[in-house]
Amino acid sequence: MRTKEEMEEKIEKLNDITAALRAEEDNLSNEQKVILAGSELQSIMLTSLLINNEEQTLDLLEKFERRADELEAKYVEASEANNAELKARVHGMIWTNDIRLDTIKWVLEVDPEVF
């Protein structure tokens, strides 16, 4: 598991990215807005993980893995029903969940292929 110092360093880098993008918020491209939102979410996630021990973090990993399976099933259902609005909403939830999972895996130093 990553050290508190490593996580704090990563949070600082993410906060720097966020601050730079926020300074130019009126002129951001859609891609930059996605980077901004992702950086903010990852920073929040890392901040909350700072107080967790490894067991708690593994429990969160399992929770978000289950959530990924649920969201994937919802996305398939929405696709089969040709429900574009639900697909778009679920896609956003999948994206958010993926950021959480990637952040937790980084903290745990887990090989993404294991899960």
N, C-alpha and C positions, 0 to 999 in steps of 0.2 A: 504494500500500500504506500502511496506517495506520502511524503512528510508534510507537515503543516506548512513548512517554509516553501516547499514546492507549490503547494496549492495557493498560498498567498501571493507568490510570484506570478502565477498564472492569472489570478484574479486581478492583480495590478496591470498586467499586460492587456487583459480584456477591458478593464476600465479605461485604459489609455485609448484603445481602439474606439470604445463607445464615446468618449469625450471628443475625440477628433471628428467622428461622424456627426455627433450632435451639433458641433460648431458649424457644420455645413448642412444642417438638416433640410433647409429649404431647397437645396440643389441636389439632393441625393437621387441616384437612379434607383430603380426597383431592386437591383442586385445589392446595392449598398444598404438599402433599407432592410433587406433580409439579413445581411451581415450584422447590422446594428441590432436587430431583434435577437438573432442567434447569440451574439456576444453578450447581450444583457442577460439572456436566459442562462447561458453557461456560467456567467459570473455569479448570478443568484444561486444556482445549483451548487457551485463550488463553495460559496459562503455557507450554505446550509450543511454541507458535508464536512466542514471543518470540525464540527463538534461531535461527529459520529465516530464510533469505533468501527473496526473492520466488519464485525458481525452485523451491525446496523446497516452498514453500507451494502453488504451482500443481500440483506433483506430487501433493501430498496431496489437493487438490481433485479431480484426475482419479481418484485411487484411490477416494475416497469416492463420486464420481459412479458409477463402475463398481459399487461395492458397492450403491448405491441401485437400480440396474437389476437386480442379482442378487436382492436382497431383494424387489423388486416381483414378480419372476417366481416366487419361492418363495411369496409371499402368494397369488398367483393359483392356483398349484398346490394350496395348502392349502384355498383356497376351493372349488375345483372338486371336491376330495376330501371336502368337508364336515368337515375336520379342525380343529375349534375350538381344540384345544390348540396345534397348530402355528401357526394363524393368530394367536393371542394372543402367542405367543413371537416370531413374525416381526414382528408389529406393534410390539412393544417395541424390536426391533432397528432397525426403520425409524425410529422416533421418535428413538432415540439417534443414528443416522446423520444424520438431518435436522438435529439440533442441531449436529453436527460440521460439516456442509456450510454451514449458516447462519453459523456462527462464522468459518469460513475465508473465506466470501464477504464478511463484514463486514471482516475484516482486509485482504483484497485490494481492497476497495471495488468489488466486482464487482456488476453489475446481475444480479439473480437470473434475469431473463428470458433472459440470454445463454446460460445453461447449462441 
